[in-house]
Amino acid sequence: MSGRYGYSLKEWEETKEEIRKILIARAKTKCPIFYSELANQIKTVKIEYHARAFHEMLGEISIAEDNAGRGLLSALVIHKEGNKMPGQGFFNLAKERGKNFSDNDDFWIKELNSFYSQWK
């Protein structure tokens, strides 16, 4: 079976689209979502929020959205505990994508506000 992390390519792509739709709905309500809450809302496959596959999907979604000029959609996915911000992987991806920033908080808020504006 061809696929990724034990999921078929069809499951992989359908799950990414489901996640994308959940995140867009959250952007429309100006409400970030916890990693665990997002994973629990996924119906296409069972996936844990701490699984590498889950974070790979978020990265792929962000890259596709950024390529379309809409920014890194995974900015809406945040930690439940601690700083209530995206994980370091989000900020690493942003820098890999050529986003130039020195303050994670400021960059993240700008990304959120951009989504809130475009999806209202």
Secondary structure, DSSP 4 states (H G I P E B T S, - for coil): --EETTEEHHHHHHHHHHHHHHHHHHHHTT--EEHHHHHHH--SS---TTSHHHHHHHHHHHHHHHHTTS--GGGGEE-SSTT-S--HHHHHHHHHTT---S-HHHHHHHHHHHHHHHT-
